Amino acid sequence: MFSFAFVLSSLAGLSTLLGCIFIFFPIKNKDNMIVFALSFASGVMLTVSIIDLIPSSIHSIQSTFYLIPSILIGCISIVIGILLSIFIDEKLPKHQDSLKRVGLFSMVAIILHNIPEGIATYLTTNHNTRLGITLAIAIALHNIPEGITISIPIYFSTKSRFKAFFYTLLSGLSEPLGALLAGLFLQNIMTDTIMGILYGIIAGIMIHISIYELLPNAYHHHKPRRLFTAFLLGASIMLFSHGI
């Protein structure tokens, strides 16, 4: 069962690489693609945070605390995530290309997001195989737009398909890493409360990246209609994948 749960988590994680497909086709209008990718990514991250991570955080913390304390702990976790994201932002080189900063920032956020997903997929599959498969399919679907979030900014900032593919691969590998950690160390010590706090912190990081990095960089290209359309498309796709 360990091998099947691990393979399932790995396949879900590596679906992130499907988001690289756009970098292998000629792109006529660079600005349009950048605005689309950044706005789309913002819609993806904000939606994941609001409909998935924050409710999961509060629900998991409720395994130990009543509702009101659970909400408070969840909110504190989100604030910690935002502050952590600000700290990381301050430590990144200021001379670095803004698109590259966005791509690297997105990669860090998605890695932090994927590790708990890998843990959850592994533990769920070991407990209920059918439910684990369903969860892995849903995760795979929403990992594809996350791959776009990383690959497009990295590609346009470095002009390197290899770097875009490599950084996207790193984020995808974080999911089987989570499964490996669960199988070797965490399945007996990881509590719902700890997972809930982690979800809140990750939500805070994603919210900060979406509002402070992705949308402002997209807005600089002065294409508000494309920005709004891509944002809604990203949000809609995540809503669809979450409902499966």
C-alpha positions, 0 to 999 in steps of 0.5 A, spaced: 500 500 500 505 504 501 508 503 494 501 505 491 499 511 495 506 514 493 505 512 486 499 516 486 501 522 490 507 522 485 503 522 479 498 528 482 504 532 483 508 531 476 501 533 473 504 540 474 509 539 468 503 539 464 503 547 465 509 547 461 506 546 455 505 553 453 512 555 453 514 550 447 509 553 442 511 560 439 508 566 443 506 572 438 504 577 443 509 577 450 505 582 454 498 579 453 501 572 455 505 575 461 498 578 463 494 572 462 499 568 466 500 572 472 492 574 472 490 567 471 495 565 477 493 570 482 486 567 480 488 560 482 492 562 488 486 566 491 481 561 490 485 555 492 486 559 499 479 561 500 475 555 498 480 550 500 486 552 505 482 556 509 476 552 510 481 546 511 485 549 516 479 551 521 476 544 520 482 541 522 484 545 528 476 544 530 479 537 532 482 539 538 478 546 539 471 549 539 469 553 533 471 560 535 478 558 538 479 554 531 477 561 527 482 565 531 488 560 531 486 559 523 487 567 522 493 567 526 496 562 522 494 566 516 497 572 518 504 568 520 504 566 513 503 573 510 508 575 514 513 570 512 511 571 505 513 579 506 520 576 510 522 572 504 520 578 499 525 582 503 530 577 502 530 576 495 535 580 491 532 587 489 535 587 482 532 581 480 528 581 474 521 582 477 518 576 473 523 572 475 521 574 482 514 572 481 516 565 478 521 563 484 516 566 489 510 562 486 515 556 486 516 556 493 509 557 495 506 552 491 512 547 494 509 549 501 502 547 498 504 541 495 508 538 501 501 537 505 497 535 499 502 529 498 501 528 506 494 528 505 494 524 499 498 518 502 494 518 508 488 518 505 489 512 500 492 508 505 485 509 509 481 509 503 483 507 496 477 509 492 477 516 496 485 517 495 484 516 487 479 521 487 483 526 491 489 525 487 485 526 480 482 533 483 489 535 486 492 533 479 487 537 475 489 544 479 496 542 479 496 544 471 494 551 472 499 551 478 505 549 473 503 555 468 504 560 474 511 558 475 513 556 468 511 562 464 514 568 468 520 564 469 521 562 461 520 570 459 525 572 464 530 567 463 528 565 456 530 558 458 525 553 457 530 548 461 529 553 467 522 553 466 521 546 466 526 545 471 523 549 476 516 547 475 519 540 476 521 542 483 514 544 485 511 537 482 516 533 486 514 536 492 508 532 492 511 525 492 516 528 498 510 530 502 508 522 501 515 520 503 515 524 509 508 521 511 510 514 510 517 514 513 516 519 519 509 523 520 503 518 519 504 517 527 505 524 529 502 528 524 496 531 528 490 535 525 491 541 528 498 541 526 496 540 519 490 546 520 496 551 522 500 549 516 494 550 511 493 557 514 500 559 513 500 556 506 494 560 505 497 567 508 503 566 503 499 565 497 494 571 499 500 575 499 503 573 493 497 574 489 495 581 491 502 584 492 506 580 487 502 577 481 496 582 480 501 588 480 506 585 475 500 584 471 497 591 472 503 594 469 502 592 462 495 596 462 491 591 459 485 591 465 480 587 461 485 581 459 487 581 467 480 581 469 478 575 464 484 571 466 483 572 473 476 569 473 478 564 468 483 561 473 478 562 479 473 558 475 478 552 473 480 552 481 472 552 483 471 546 478 477 542 480 475 543 487 468 540 486 470 534 482 
